Amino acid sequence: MTISGRNPGKGTPFAESLGVEFRQCDANDPTSLRNAVQDAWLVINASGPFKATEYSIPQTCIDAGCHYIDMADGRDYIANIVQLDEAARAQNVFVCAGASTTPAITSALVAELQPQLGQIRSIKVALNAGNKNQAGISTIATILSYVGRPVQVWRGGGWRTMRGWGAGEFVEFPPPVGRRRVQLCDVPDLAIFPRHFEVDDVIFKAGVELTILNYAIAALGKLRQFCPPLNLPSFARPLVLVSSLFKHFGTLHGGCAVWVTDTDGRQKSVAVVAHKNGPRIPGSPAILLARKLLSGGINHVGACPCIGFLRLADFAEFLAPYNIFVAHGENGTWTS
């Protein structure tokens, strides 16, 4: 195994702690990128920011004839990864993007409920992280990229324009998370779920534990509406620094939940809930996919979003040792 990254000062000690090689790589330099992936059988891209806009890294891996798993969760990036399908098939490699909470885990949550209901009419997804979890600059930059901007949402069988980080509401997560505020996010689920699950409505909202911080981000969205050229992602680093002042408030509790309603009005819900170790959740799909590839459990070739390769049971088994569990609910009530 090889660890690659821009900074050998950080990467080398980390690689040595795992007993593996470190290889310096600048993903913006084609030669450096080719040298980093040469002779690789599988590349897992965990670099930030997680809203990639072009496909030079997966294309380089395809050209090198190696499998590729991407933790990116940018809406257009994931939805359009299929443009590499023909090239990936020609090289007989598996290229999968979105091996993170969205859409890998969220789609598995919906798929878990699908057999228990009739024809699905609507899907609602909500995610909220505990305040004491470390907020990454790349994650905050991704959020700020769409805050206050128009977001296309599938409502009533058609596309409707809403504002990123708008439509705020409080939702009830399973204990110990409880009632948290969430806002509209621009994620792959909004683009992929309407066709994949054949539904009339899809909504995805997320937030952080401290309500005041959610309102602060929403205020930045209002500011962007008055000044559209404002580069909000540039505020990511100072925003993370400011949020660190509030780290002694809140908890480590967080979760990701879906509510699915069928055409008869029946509603069921399921959630992945963390007492602690919440960051283990978004990292789990890439690990599980790599294991399945290595064991021959995935025979698919081509390029596609990360949907349908992992079941909720796979995540539940993997995450249980980290005090992360699955909760079920019906008609607004959660059960253990």
C-alpha positions in Angstrom: 0.0 0.0 0.0 1.1 3.5 -0.7 0.0 6.9 0.8 0.2 9.8 -1.6 -0.2 13.5 -0.9 1.2 17.0 -1.5 3.0 17.4 1.8 5.8 14.9 2.6 6.2 16.5 6.0 2.8 15.3 7.1 2.5 12.3 4.7 5.7 10.5 5.5 5.2 10.2 9.3 1.6 9.0 8.6 2.7 6.4 6.1 5.5 5.2 8.4 3.0 4.8 11.2 1.1 2.4 9.0 4.3 0.7 7.8 3.8 1.7 4.1 5.5 3.9 1.5 4.8 7.6 1.0 4.8 9.0 -2.5 4.6 12.7 -3.1 1.9 13.7 -5.6 0.5 17.0 -6.9 -2.8 16.1 -8.4 -2.7 19.4 -10.4 0.5 18.2 -12.2 -0.3 15.5 -14.8 3.2 14.0 -14.7 3.3 13.9 -10.9 -0.2 12.3 -10.9 0.8 9.6 -13.5 3.9 8.7 -11.5 1.8 8.4 -8.3 -0.7 5.9 -9.7 1.6 3.9 -11.9 1.6 0.2 -11.1 -1.4 0.7 -8.7 -4.2 -1.9 -8.7 -6.6 0.4 -6.9 -6.6 4.1 -6.1 -8.8 5.6 -3.4 -9.1 9.4 -3.7 -9.7 11.0 -0.2 -8.3 14.4 -1.1 -10.3 17.6 -0.5 -12.1 19.7 -1.4 -14.9 17.2 -1.8 -16.6 19.1 -4.6 -14.4 18.2 -7.6 -15.2 19.8 -10.9 -13.2 17.8 -13.4 -12.1 14.3 -14.0 -8.3 14.3 -14.5 -7.6 12.0 -11.6 -10.1 9.2 -12.5 -9.1 9.6 -16.1 -5.4 9.1 -15.2 -6.3 6.0 -13.2 -8.3 4.6 -16.1 -5.4 5.2 -18.5 -3.2 3.4 -16.0 -5.6 0.5 -15.9 -6.3 0.6 -12.2 -9.6 0.6 -10.3 -10.7 3.9 -8.7 -12.9 4.8 -5.7 -13.6 8.5 -5.1 -14.9 10.0 -1.8 -16.0 13.2 -3.5 -19.6 14.2 -2.9 -20.1 17.1 -5.4 -23.5 16.9 -7.0 -22.6 17.4 -10.7 -19.3 15.5 -10.3 -21.1 12.3 -9.1 -24.1 12.6 -11.4 -21.8 13.0 -14.5 -19.1 10.4 -13.6 -20.9 8.2 -16.2 -19.2 10.2 -18.9 -16.1 8.0 -18.1 -18.1 4.8 -18.4 -17.0 3.8 -21.9 -13.3 4.5 -21.2 -13.5 2.5 -17.9 -15.2 -0.4 -19.6 -12.5 -0.4 -22.4 -9.8 -0.8 -19.7 -11.9 -3.3 -17.7 -11.7 -1.2 -14.5 -14.2 -0.2 -11.8 -14.6 3.6 -11.3 -16.9 4.6 -8.5 -17.6 8.1 -7.2 -19.6 9.2 -4.2 -18.1 6.6 -1.8 -19.1 8.7 1.2 -22.2 9.5 3.2 -23.9 10.8 0.1 -24.9 8.9 -1.9 -23.4 5.6 -0.8 -25.0 5.4 2.7 -28.1 7.5 2.0 -29.1 5.3 -0.9 -28.5 2.2 1.2 -30.8 3.6 3.9 -33.6 4.2 1.3 -33.0 0.8 -0.3 -33.5 -0.8 3.2 -37.0 0.7 3.5 -38.1 0.2 -0.1 -39.3 -3.4 0.2 -41.3 -2.5 3.3 -43.5 0.1 1.5 -45.5 0.4 -1.7 -44.6 2.7 -4.5 -42.4 5.4 -3.0 -43.7 9.0 -3.4 -41.1 11.0 -1.4 -37.7 10.7 0.2 -36.4 13.1 2.8 -32.8 12.9 4.0 -31.3 14.8 7.0 -27.8 14.8 8.4 -26.5 16.6 11.5 -23.0 16.4 13.1 -22.2 16.8 16.8 -20.5 20.1 17.5 -17.5 18.5 19.2 -16.5 16.7 16.0 -13.7 18.4 14.1 -15.0 20.4 11.2 -12.8 20.2 8.1 -12.0 23.2 6.0 -12.8 21.3 2.8 -16.2 20.3 4.1 -17.1 23.9 5.2 -15.8 25.2 1.8 -18.1 22.8 0.0 -21.1 24.0 2.1 -20.2 27.6 1.5 -20.0 27.0 -2.3 -23.8 26.6 -2.6 -25.1 28.6 0.5 -27.5 31.3 -0.8 -27.2 30.1 -4.4 -30.0 28.5 -6.5 -30.4 24.7 -6.0 -32.5 22.5 -8.3 -34.8 20.3 -6.2 -37.2 17.6 -7.4 -40.6 18.5 -6.1 -44.0 17.3 -7.3 -42.4 15.4 -10.2 -40.6 18.4 -11.6 -37.6 20.7 -10.9 -38.0 23.6 -8.6 -35.4 26.2 -7.7 -34.7 26.8 -4.0 -31.9 28.5 -2.1 -28.9 26.6 -0.7 -29.0 26.4 3.1 -32.6 27.7 3.0 -35.8 26.0 3.9 -34.5 25.5 7.5 -36.5 23.3 9.9 -36.0 21.3 13.1 -36.2 17.5 12.7 -36.2 14.7 15.3 -33.3 12.3 15.1 -33.1 9.1 17.1 -31.6 9.4 20.6 -29.1 10.5 21.7 -29.0 13.0 18.8 -32.5 14.4 19.3 -34.0 17.6 17.8 -31.6 19.4 15.5 -31.9 22.2 12.9 -31.2 21.3 9.2 -31.1 23.3 5.9 -31.2 22.6 2.2 -27.9 21.2 0.8 -26.8 20.7 -2.8 -25.8 17.0 -2.9 -25.8 14.1 -5.4 -28.9 12.6 -4.0 -31.0 15.5 -5.4 -29.8 14.7 -8.9 -29.7 10.9 -8.7 -32.6 9.7 -6.5 -35.5 11.0 -8.5 -34.8 8.7 -11.4 -33.1 5.9 -9.5 -36.0 5.4 -7.0 -38.7 6.8 -9.3 -40.2 9.3 -6.8 -42.0 12.6 -7.0 -40.1 14.4 -4.2 -36.5 14.3 -2.9 -35.1 16.7 -0.3 -31.8 16.7 1.5 -31.0 18.9 4.5 -28.1 19.0 6.9 -26.8 21.1 9.8 -24.5 21.3 12.8 -25.5 20.8 16.4 -25.4 24.4 17.6 -28.4 26.2 16.1 -26.7 29.6 16.2 -24.0 28.3 13.8 -26.7 27.2 11.4 -28.2 30.6 11.5 -24.8 32.2 11.0 -24.2 30.2 7.8 -27.7 31.1 6.6 -26.9 34.8 7.2 -23.9 34.4 4.8 -26.3 33.1 2.3 -28.4 36.2 2.6 -25.2 38.3 2.2 -24.4 36.4 -1.0 -27.8 37.3 -2.5 -27.1 41.0 -2.0 -23.5 40.5 -3.3 -23.4 37.5 -5.8 -19.7 37.7 -6.6 -18.8 37.2 -2.9 -16.4 34.3 -2.6 -17.9 32.5 0.4 -15.6 29.4 0.3 -12.7 31.8 1.1 -14.3 32.2 4.5 -14.0 28.5 5.3 -10.8 28.7 7.2 -11.7 31.6 9.4 -15.2 30.1 10.0 -13.6 26.9 11.2 -11.3 28.9 13.5 -14.3 30.8 14.9 -16.3 27.6 15.4 -13.4 26.1 17.4 -14.3 28.7 20.1 -17.5 26.8 20.6 -16.1 23.3 20.8 -16.7 23.0 24.5 -20.4 23.2 23.8 -22.5 20.4 22.4 -21.7 16.7 22.0 -20.1 14.1 19.7 -23.6 12.8 18.8 -24.6 12.9 15.2 -26.6 11.0 12.6 -27.9 10.6 9.1 -31.6 9.7 8.7 -34.1 9.1 5.9 -37.9 9.3 5.9 -39.6 7.5 3.0 -43.3 7.9 2.3 -45.3 5.8 -0.2 -48.3 6.7 -2.3 -50.6 5.4 0.4 -49.2 7.8 2.9 -47.3 5.2 5.0 -44.0 6.5 6.3 -41.0 4.6 7.5 -37.6 5.9 8.6 -34.1 4.6 9.3 -31.0 6.2 10.6 -27.3 5.7 11.2 -26.5 7.2 14.6 -23.2 7.9 16.3 -22.6 8.3 20.0 -19.1 9.3 19.0 -16.7 8.5 16.2 -19.0 10.2 13.7 -16.3 10.8 11.1 -16.1 7.0 10.7 -19.4 7.1 8.9 -18.3 9.0 5.7 -15.1 7.0 5.5 -16.8 3.6 5.7 -18.0 3.2 2.1 -14.5 3.5 0.5 -13.1 0.9 3.0 -16.0 -1.5 2.4 -15.8 -1.1 -1.4 -12.1 -1.7 -1.4 -12.6 -4.9 0.7 -15.2 -6.1 -1.8 -13.0 -5.5 -4.7 -10.1 -7.2 -3.2 -12.2 -10.3 -2.3 -13.8 -10.4 -5.8 -17.2 -9.4 -4.5 -17.6 -6.7 -7.1 -17.5 -7.8 -10.8 -18.8 -4.5 -12.2 -16.7 -2.5 -14.7 -17.4 1.0 -15.9 -17.9 4.3 -14.2 -20.9 5.1 -12.0 -22.1 6.7 -8.8 -21.7 4.7 -5.6 -25.3 3.3 -5.4 -26.2 -0.4 -5.0 -22.9 -1.9 -4.2 -23.2 -1.8 -0.4 -26.1 -2.7 1.9 -27.1 -1.1 5.2 -26.2 -4.4 6.9 -22.6 -3.9 5.6 -22.4 -0.5 7.2 -24.1 -1.7 10.4 -21.6 -4.5 10.9 -18.5 -2.3 10.1 -19.6 0.6 12.3 -20.9 -1.2 15.3 -17.4 -1.5 17.0 -17.2 2.3 16.9 -20.5 2.8 18.9 -22.4 3.6 15.8 -25.8 1.9 15.3 -28.9 1.7 13.1 -32.3 2.9 14.4 -35.7 2.4 12.8 -38.8 4.4 12.9 -42.4 4.6 11.7 -44.8 7.6 11.4 -42.4 9.9 13.1 -41.5 7.7 16.1 -38.0 6.1 16.5 -37.4 2.7 18.0 -34.0 1.2 19.0 
